[in-house]
């Protein structure tokens, strides 16, 4: 059970770390933004408290040192600067490491943490220690309702609470982080030294907290210790009453006599004054109220199981549809149609659950641009548009590495140094724009930089030098740019830590194709480069077109199809490059009988399916079109997964297998033969 809670803490801590990194990047642009500073402090505070609670003692100790810097900053005792932010980023990397290993075991890791703490101490030791805020008397009894609320929080921990790794003082720290607070400690029950047990708790506390935060934020402080303490939270006033003279007297009396504040006495204090700002809710009862839960955290494996079950149901529904059609029974046909509608709705809902915003992964891209730009002495703005766009989590997992490589190339190859940019008449600061938007059943992602661009002549020269293409071949500009996707292609003469090994864009192409996506490139010398990725929203279930070739059935994703033509309406020419003339326009075409090495026979009712690929349209000739089919895509086994033209398989209603054709890869690997058929 403890391991389960630890795993939950690590998962939530990773969310805190992502939020921390995002806030640091924002603070770097606005060093005096108090809201961001508070956000950073709260994230560190949560990491420290949770770490101590779940046995991550090194994490808790290290984060305590780090949060001290931002405690000083938020109290105007220290100014944030670029050096502090860089140190904090290095510390965040160390926090990630601590989350992955638990507590430090090796001496080398211990030395690394000690070095970071020494660097942190350079900022904290030279600043005056933070003093606890005391309640001062005021001549005015007015209480202004500024939207905040004041709470009386009584915490009586169990005697055994320390044995579970909980430090109650961290709970007090968490409460102080929510606003202005005064803590009163009661130690009446501490025994004489001969009876004292160092692993038992003998103290209790009361905290008077004024905060703008909602009640749930206070309750979250105690989320892991609710069963290990007596807890009472009472709202005593609207507005800040900590400086009210009558209230201050009660606090001093409680401290002197070590007798807890009586909530009934506190609730009967009249906090109103000349301004008439009487606390509207001073007579409120204890405020543990029911609240609606707007969201829940679910393990990704459960979502995968749900999608798999929906997929199985879609397969069974296809069997039912086939049976209903063969039976001819109108009642069964009606039931089948209703189940088909419900299965589509259930499919759509299940997939919506599995979608996550791209924004969740963009933090690592922002961090990459920041770190590489500083390492290479470049100034770069990384702009995000459409971060709220959602994709299947499995697609995002396969998309992260290609995007990292593309952005790394933009920083390394694309954006020039400030000196080069000034000479070229540009701003010294470069720009990389990440833009995402929906396009039908797909998502389009564009990564654009305003750097030096790609010289087609240089690409041709390098490709010829590496024997990737023939010397006398003629290629369009687009085909030349596509050469960067060939295995082993690189324009770098020397290998660096960032790029130059000839392994990269070909892997990007394969990984994007592996999730049935497309990648294309546009570039102008001196103006910049745009890489465009077209990605499907999901991989598991698709709407497909069922076709036949010879004795076999295949599925073509409907999202890729433009139109379907009868061969009788199309003029075919196999004498030159397989050209089809449709409505007075020429399209290249592929015959699936040739692709799959079937016997070439004349079929009167052949169909040409016009599919889109990047910025062009290509015809795919099949023997017959059966109709639309809701397809559950199953992965191919390890012996078949390298098939270039197929992305998966589907079980039909009659139990037979249909292969799912990946038209993007089909056309790509056919095109590549135009200039790669060297030998």
N, C-alpha and C positions, 0 to 999 in steps of 0.2 A: 504493500500500500504506500509506504514511504517513497519507494522508487517511482511510483505512479505520480505522486505529487511533485517530486523533483523534476520529472519529465515535463509536467505541466508548467512548473516555474521556469524551466529553461525555454520553453516555447514562448511564454509571455515575456520573458526577459529579452528574447531576440526581437520581439516587437518593440520593446523599450529601446533597444540598441538602434533599431532602424529609425525610430522617432528621434533619437538623440543625434544620429548622423544628419538627418534632414534638418533639424533645428540648427546644428552647427554650420551647415552650408548656408542657411538663411542668415545666421548671425554674422557670417563672414562678409555679407553684403551690407549689413546694418549693425555695426558694433554696439550701438546704444539702445537697441530695441529691447525694452524691459520685458515685454511679453515673451519674447524668444528666450531671454535669459532665465525667466521663471520656468519656462517649458523644459529647458535643459536641466535645471536644478531638480525639478520634480522627477524627471526620468532617472537621474542619478540616485535620487532619494529612494525611489521604488526599487532600483537594483540593489542598493545597499541593504534595505530592510528585508527584501525577499531572500537575498543571499544569506544573511545571517539566520533567517528562519529555517532554511532548507539545508544548512550545513555547508554552504559555499563561503567558508570563512575568509579565504584569501580574497575572493571577489568583494565581499562586504568591507573588509579592511581597506582594500585598494580604492574602492569607490568612495569610501568615507574621506580619504585624502583628496580625491579629485573633486568631490562636491564642495569641499571647503573653499576652493578657488571661486566657484560660482556663487557660493554664499557670500563671499566678500564682494564680488562684483555686484550682486543684486542689492547689497547694503551700501553701495557707493564707497567702499573701502579699497577697491581695486578696479582698474580700467581694463576692459577686454581689448586684446590686440591680436594681430596675426600670429604672434609667437605662442600665445595661450591657446589659440584655436588649433594650431598645428600640434602642440603638445597634447591637446585633448583628443584629436584624431588618433594619434599614436596610442593614447590610453584606451580609446574605444577598441582599437585592434587587440589590445591586451585583454580587455574585458571579454571580447569574443573568444579568445583563447581560453580564458578561465571558465567560460561557460561550457566549452567543449571538453575540458579535462576534469572539472570539479575543483579539487585543491592541488596546489603545486607539489610535485614530488622531487623533481630534479633540481640540483643545485644551480645549474645554468639558468633555468627559468626563474628561480628564486632571486638570482643576481639581477636578472633583467627587470623584475618587478621592483627590486630595491632601487635600481637606477632611475626608473620612472618616478618613484616616490620622492627621490632626492630632487629631481627636476621640478616636481610639483611643489616641494617644500620651499624652493627658492622664491615662490610667489606667496606662499601662505605664512612663512616664518617672519617675513619682513613687514607683515601687516598686523595691525592691532587685533587681538582676539575679539571675537564677537561677544558682546555683552548681552545678557538676557534683558529683554524689555521689562521694565518695572511699571507698575501702575502708579501714576502720579495724580494727586488731587487736583481738581479743577474748580474754579469758582463758579463755573456754569454748570447747571444741571441739565442743559439741553442735550437731547440725543437726536441727531439728524439721521433720518431714514435714507441711507445712500444705496439701498439695494442689497446690502450685506445683512447677515444674521449672526446673532451671538448664541452660542450653545454652551450648556454646562454638560461636560462629559465626565462620568465617573467610571473609573476602571479599577476593578479589584481582581487581579490575576490569581489563579490557583497557586498553591504552594509549589506544585510540581512543574510549573510552566517552563522553568529554566532547563529542565532535563530534555525538553523537545527542541532545544537550540534557539528558543525565542528570547530575544533581549527586549524587555519592556521599554527600555529607554529609547530604542529605535522607534517604537510606536509613538512616543512623545515627540520625537523628531519629525515623524511623518505628519503629525497634527500641526506642529509649528509651521511646516512647509505649506500648509493650506491657507494661512493668513496670519493675523496677529493673535498671539495666544499667551496665556499665563498658566503655568503649571504649579500645582500645590502637591507636595508629596507627604504621605503619612506613613511613618515608620514606628508607630506605637507598639506593633507586635514583634519587633525585633527582640529576640531573647538575649539572656546574658551569654557571654562568650563561651562558657562551658557547654551550653546547650545549642549553640549556633551551628546550623548545617549550611555550608557554603553553596550547596546546589539547590537550596530551597528559597522561595521568594517569601518575604515577610512584609512587603510594602504594597501600598495602593496609591492611586493618584486621582486628582481631579484636574481637568483642563478646562479653562474658560477660553473658548475659541471664537473669534470674529472672522468671518470668511464670506467671500462671494461664491464659493464653490457650493454645488448642490449637496444635499444630504448623503446621496449615494457615495460621494467622494470620501466623506468621513467614515461611512460604514465599510468602505473598501479597505481602509487602514487595518481593520480588525478581521478581515475576511478569513484569515487562516487561524485565528485564535478565538473565534466565537465560542467554542466549546471549552476553552481553557481559562475563561475569566467571566466575572459578572460585569456586564456592560450596560450602562444607562446613558442615553443621549436625550437631552431635553432642550428644546428651543426656548430661550428666556427673553429674547428681545429682537426686534427688527432694528438694525443699525448697530453701531459700535458703542457698547456701554462700558468698555474696560476702563475708561477714564472718569466714569461717573463717581463722584465723591462717596456716596453712600455704598456703592458696590465695592469701591476700593477699600473701605473700612471693613467690610465683611471678609475680604480676601486676607487682609492683614491679621484679622482675628483668627481666621482658620489656620493661618501659618503659625501664629503664636501658640494657640491652644492645641494645635494638631487635631482639630475636630472638623470633620468634613462639612462642607456647606450643605445646608438643608435646602433642597430644591423648592419646597413650599414657601420658605422665607424669601428666596430669590425671586420667585414668581410674583410675590406680592409687593415687590419694590415698584414704586411709581417712577418710571424713567422719563415721564413727560416734563416739558419745560415751557418756556415762553414761546418757543417756536411751534408748540403744539404737535410735535412729531412723536406722539406716544406710540410705543411698540404695539402694533395691532395684534400681535400674537403672543403677548407676554404670558397669557394664561394657558398656553398650549400644554397638552399632555405629552407624555413620552411619544416620540415621533417615529417609532418603528411602524411604518405603514406599508400595506401591500403596494407593490408597484409593478407595472407591466414590463416584461422583458422584451426589448426590441430586437435583440440578436443573441445568438448563442454560438459558442465555439465548438466545432465538430471536427473530429479527426479526419484527415484526408482519406484514410483507408475506408472509413464508413461511406464517404461520398463515392469512392471508386466502387464499393460493393453495391451501392444503390444504382449507379449507372450500369453496372454489369447485369443486375437483376432486370432493369428496364430493357436492356438489350435482349435478354433472353425472352422477355415477354413479347417484344416486337417480333422475334423469330416465331414464337408460338402463334401470335396473331396472324402471321403470314400463312401458317399451316391452316388455321381456321378459315381464313379467306378463301384459300384454295378448295377446302372441303365444302364451304358454302356454295361456291360457284359450281362445283361438280354435282352437289345434291339437288340443286334447283328448288329447294324448300325456301319460300319467301320469308318465313319466320327466322330461319337460320341466317339467311342473307342479311336481314335487318339487324339481327344481333351482332353479326360480324362487322357490319358497318359502324354500329355504335361503339363496339370495342375498339375498332380502328381509330375512331375519333378520340376516345379516352386515352388510348396508348400514345397518340401523338401529343396530347396535352401533358400527359405524365412525362413523356420524353423531354418535351420542352422545359417543363419545370425542373426535372432532374438536372438538365444541362445548365439551367440558370443557376442552380445551387453550386455547380462545379466551376462556374466562371469567377475569376478574380481580376481586379483591376491591374492593368499593366503598371500603374503607379507603384505597386508593392515591390516591383523589381527595379524601378528606375533609380533608387537610391544608390545602388552599387555602380550604376553608370555615371551618376553625378560625382561620386567619390573617385571613380577612375579618371574622369576628365580633370578633376581638381589635382589629384596626385601627379598624373603624367605631365600636366601643363607646368606645374612647379618644378618637376624634375627636369624638364626640357627647356625651362626658362621661356615659356610661351604664355601669352595672355589669351584666355579662351572663355567665352560665355557659353554655357550649355542651357539651351532653351527647350522646355517641354511643352508640347501642345497635345491635348487628348490623352493625358495620363489616366483619365477615368474610364477609358475604353476597357472592356472586359474580354478575356479570352479563357478558354479551357485551361485549367492549371497544368495539365499534361503538355499542352502546347507551349505554355510559358516556360516550363522546365526545359523543353528542347530548344527554345528560342533564345534563352539567356546567353549561352556561349557564342552563337553567331553574332548576336548584337554587341557583345563585349568586343569581339574581334573587329567588327566594322567600326565601332567608335574608336578603338585603339588605333586603327589605320588612319582614321580621320585626324586624330591628334598627331600621329607620327608622320605620315606621308602628306596629309592634306594641308593642315594649317601651317603657315610659314612662321618664322621667327618675327618678332616685332620689327627688327631692322629690315628684313625682306619685305614685309608688308608696307612699311613706310616708303621704301624705294619704288614699290609697285603702285603707289598712290592710294593705298588702302589704310583703314584704321589699324593701329598697332594691335588692337584686340580682335582676335578671330571669333567666329561664331559657329557653333554646331547646333542644329535644330533637330530635335526628335519630335516627329509629328505622327499621330495615329488617328485613324478615322474609319468608320464603317463603310463598306461598299457591298451591298447585298448580303450574301451569306459569308462574306470575307471581311477581314480587317486589313487595311493598308497601313504599312509603317514606312515612313520616309526618314532617312538620316541624311541631312544635307549640311555641307560645310561650305564656307566661302574662301577656301584655300587656293592652292596653286592649280588644282585640276589635274587631269590625266592627259598626257600627250600621246595621241594615237600612233604617231610615228615611232616613238620610243617603245610602245607596247609591241608593235610589229617587229622592231629590231630585236628586242629581248626574246620574243617567241621564236624567231628564226634562229637566234644564237643557241637557244636551248633545244632546237630541233623539234619544236612542238607543232610547227606548220611548215608547209612548203614555201620556198623563197619567192616563187613567182605567182602565188595565189592572190586573187583579188577579193577583198572583203569590204563590206560596208563599215561605216564608223561604228555602228552598234555591234557588229560581229567582232570588230577589233577590240572594243572594250570588253566584250564577253570573254576574251582570251585570258583575262585575269582570273577566271574561274577554273582554268586548266590546272591539273595537278603539277606541282613543281614550279609554277610560274612565280617569279618575284622580280621586282625592279631594283632591289637592294644589292649592292656589290658586297656589302659586309653584313655579317650577322650581328644584331644588337639584342639587348634584353627584351625589346619591344616587338621587333619583327625582323624579317629577312631570311627565314629558313625555307621559304618556298612551300610552307604548309600553312594554309589559312583560308583563302577565299574559295579554294576547291572544297574544303571541308564545310565552309559556310553554305555553299551551293548544295552539297549532299545532305546536310542537316535540314535545310529548308525544304528541299525536295522530299525528304523523309517524312515530313509532316504535311505532305501534299501542298506545299507552298511554292511560290515563285520568287525569284530575286532577279532584279535587273539593275543596270547601272547607266547613268547619264553623266557626262562631264564636259566642261568647257575649260580650255587652258586659261589659267589666270583668273577664272571666275569661281571655280569650285566643283564639287561632285555631289550627286544625289544617288543614293542606293535605295531602291524601292522593294519592299517585301510585301507580297500578297499572301495572307495566311487565312486558312479556314477557321471558323469559330470553334469547331469541335472536330474530333476524329472518330468517335465511337459509332455514331449512327448518322447516316447521310441519306438524303433523297437522291436516288439514282435512276438511271434509264437502263432497263434490262434489254440487252441485245443478244443476238446469236451470231456466231462465226463458225461455219461448218457444223459440227455436232455439239459445240460447247456454248454455254451461256456466259456473258460477261456483264459487268455493271459499269456504267460511265457516270461519274458525279454530275448531277443536273446543274450544279452551280457553275460548271465550266462550259455548258452547252449554249450555243446561240440559236441555231435553227437545225431542222432536219429536212433533207431533200431526198426525193426519189431519184435514183440513178437515171431514170428516163428523162428527167428534167435537167440533167447536168451533162455537159460535154467534157469527157475525160481525154487526156493526152498523156500517154506513158512514154512518148518518144523523147520528151525533154522534161526531166525533173518532176514528173508527176504533177501536172497542172490541171486544175478543174476550173471551168468557166461557169459561173453562176450569176445570173442577172447581169451579164456583161462585165463581171469582175473576175479576176483571176485569183485562185487560191491554190496553194500547194496541198496535196492530200497524201494520206497514208492508207494502204490497204491492209487491214488486220489479218487477212489470209496470208499475206506475205510476211508480216511481222511475226505471226505465230506458226509460220511454216506449214500452213494447211495446203491441201491440193487446190490448185488454181482452176476452178470450174466456173462456168458462166451461170450466174444466178439472176433471174429476170427481175426479181423484186428487191434488189440490193438497195441499201439506203446510205446516204452520205450525211454524217453527223458533223455539223460545223461547230468546232470548239474554239474557245479563246485561249491564247497563250501569250502572255505579256502584252505587247501592243499589236499583235497580228491575229489572224484567224486561219485555222488549218482544218481541212476536211479529214474525217476518219470514216472509211468505208466498212460497213458491216453487212452481213447477209440479210438480217431482219431486225426490226425494232418491235419488241413485245409490249413495252409500256413502262410507266413510272413504277418504282419499287422502293419502299422504305427499307434501307439496307443497314444491317448491323455488320460493321467492318471488324473482322477478326484478324489478328496478326498472323502472318505466315510463319511456319516453323523455321528452325535454323538452317535447314537445307534449302529453303526456297526464299529466304528473306533478301537475298541479293539479286532477285529478279528485277531487271531495270524498269520494266513496263507495268509492273503490278504492285499495288500498295497494300493489298490484303485480300481476304476472301469473305464470302457471305454464304450462310446456309439458307437455302430456299425453302419455300413452304412444303415442297415434296421431299425434302431431305437431301437434295443434290447440292453440289458446291458450285458457286459462281465466283470467278476471280474479279476483283475490282481493279479496273484499269486506271492507272495514274497518267492522265493525258499530258500533264506538265513534263514528267520524266520521259514519256514516250516521244514527245516532240523534241525535247532538249537533246536526248541521245541520238535522235535521227539527224538533227541539225549539226551536231558536233562532227559528224562524219564528213561534212562538206569541206572542213578545213583540217581535220585531224587524221584523215585517211592517208597518212604519209607513205607508208610502206606498200 
